[in-house]
Amino acid sequence: MKVLIVLGHPRTDSLCGALASAFADGARQAGVQVRQLDLATLDFDANVRTGSPRQQAFEADLRVARELIHWADHLVFVYPTWWGGAPALLKGFLDRVLTEGFSFRTCEGGTGYQGLLTGRSAQLITTMDTPPLVHRLVYRQPGKNAMARATLGFCGVRPTRSLVFGSVKNSSAEQRQQWLARARRQGLMLQNGRLTRTERLQHKAGAWLKAMRLQFYPMTWVAYTVGALAASPENGVLGNRIFWVGYLCLFLLEVATVLTNDVVDFPSDRRNRFFSTFTGGSRVLVEGLLTAREVKSAIAVSLGAFGLACAWLLAVTPASTAAVLTVLTVMTVLAMGYTAPPLKLCYRGLGELDVAVTHSIGVLLCGFVFLGGAWHDALPWLLSVPLLLAILPSIILSGLPDMQADTVAGKRTLAVRLGQHGALVVALGFTLLAAGAAVLWQVRGLAGGAYAGTAYAAVPHGAWLSWLLLRRLKSGKAPGRIDGLMAASLSFLLWFGLIPLFRLWP
């Protein structure tokens, strides 16, 4: 392991200097390579005097510093906390060194920036006169947040752990010796690797949560609950074991589906420049957070757990075994068939319809049948039609940012087949149909009056979304990110789930 210690105190003979030396001693004893930069001894201008920091000529010492940052696996910053943050010397050093093209780059996807110092971790060691507990609870650790999140995290360095010593002004010589011993132990801990076991577990857990794409699950739960409420079970819904066992089946199936999407769509995802929270996959494979083998194993595990949950459901549901098995089989084929061979529906121009069907009548019918309703009853079908129409605009629009990558990967989404103009027109058409359905269902009292009042929200929202779609059509912009349109279309479909949910609530 290669460790770079950056001493950010303007005096090398300070307590921070002693702490840096203590950490270095421990790190060397741990058997790692250690280099140290004392910023007070470097010759560089701490002020950015050009329009962009990268336009300013780098002094020889800064060029060496950049080489050392690239060399290091683990970065250690030792500095005093003054006025809640790092001293001017360290801040100026970071301003000059961490420039675009070296520590980050702009991009079209995600937040619009990508860190270039990935694969590195960091340690902050700071001193302060403020008692650390007061600094944490009262001032909310502004300096730590700036360094760990807004600076190092922004550049891709993670995790960043922090060690705080204070209050310095009230400390005794004995206490300072204890601090030096603790800094030394912190360096010695590197003999077990730059990441602790807890950090490795947190990193892996975060990767799995990202892979599961939990942002898609709430709407599934809403539609499923609407179906369950429509069945009017004697034992209620939320306190009913059957309801939760049934949702467990759908949850596990959705996990298997999104993980399968990541594996099959990898050729498209790695080319996608316009990825966001709702488009472009989870990117755990693209970013190397998980391996393909790990994801494929998780698919097998989730499908196995899904099978066990289905068996549990069959044992507790009052519905006929044939009805439950039929609904579950159709849902499994459609959900997994979205990307999984041999169906690969999203590669044949049928993916958008598949998503709309599974997330409307599919999950809604599951809730209805699992809780004892008959699949041929008209109620769940009437409940699902407006929801299906409202889902289609958002799922069609989600293909626009992915269009270029999907084209190269041979994925024939509607956006690829119809082009941006055609996809926008179709999305506009379904927006108008969904708003019209809200009016019709409300006026006619269809689906037991579950959509009563929906038109008052869906019509103005639909008009706004239609205006946005028309504006996009007239703009002639090239395919790319459409965050505003996605937010408008996703919030539009919420009315078709939440209002029936509250209307049917006992």
Secondary structure, 3 states (H helix, E strand, C coil): CEEEEEECCCCCCCHHHHHHHHHHHHHHHCCCEEEEEEHHHCCCCCCCCCCCHHHCCCCHHHHHHHHHHHHCCEEEEEEECECCECCHHHHHHHHHHCCECCCEEECCCCCCEEECCCCCEEEEEEECCCCHHHHHHCCCCHHHHHHHHHHHHCCCCCCEEEEEECCCCCCCHHHHHHHHHHHHHHHHHHHHCCCCHHHHHHHHHHHHHHHHCHHHHHHHHHHHHHHHHHCCCCCCCCCCHHHHHHHHHHHHHHHHHHHHHHHHCHHHHCCCCCCCCCCCCCCCCCCCCCCHHHHHHHHHHHHHHHHHHHHHHHHHCCCCHHHHHHHHHHHHHHHHCCCCCCCCHHHCCCHHHHHHHHHHHHHHHHHHHHCCCCCCCHHHHHHHHHHHHHHHHHHHHCCCCCHHHHHHHCCCCHHHHHHHHHHHHHHHHHHHHHHHHHHHHHHHCCHHHCCCCHHHHHHHHHHHHHHHHHHHHHHCCCCCCCHHHHHHHHHHHHHHHHHHHHHHCC
